[in-house]
Amino acid sequence: MKLGVNSVLFKGVDAKTAFKAIKAAGFDGVELSAIQGMCEHLVLDAWETQAPLVKAAAKEAGVELLSMEVASLDEDRLT
């Protein structure tokens, strides 16, 4: 079993900083926050350019990307 934490807890910092703090706290992975208007460690409208950067930041920090929270029922956004 792997233990992860939602990056929304680190909404005041960028993804790279959040991932390093999550690793330092002893977690194995991250639930990536993509919550529009609240905490977007991944902006879904720009996911194609941001995804490689997020993956690289996770690898550098030594955490796995376990899941993602979108917090929306908008079908277009979810797609």
Secondary structure, 3 states (H helix, E strand, C coil): CCCEEEHHHHCCCCHHHHHHHHHHCCCCEEEEEEECCCEECCCHHHHHHHHHHHHHHHHHHCCEEEEEECCCCCHHHHC
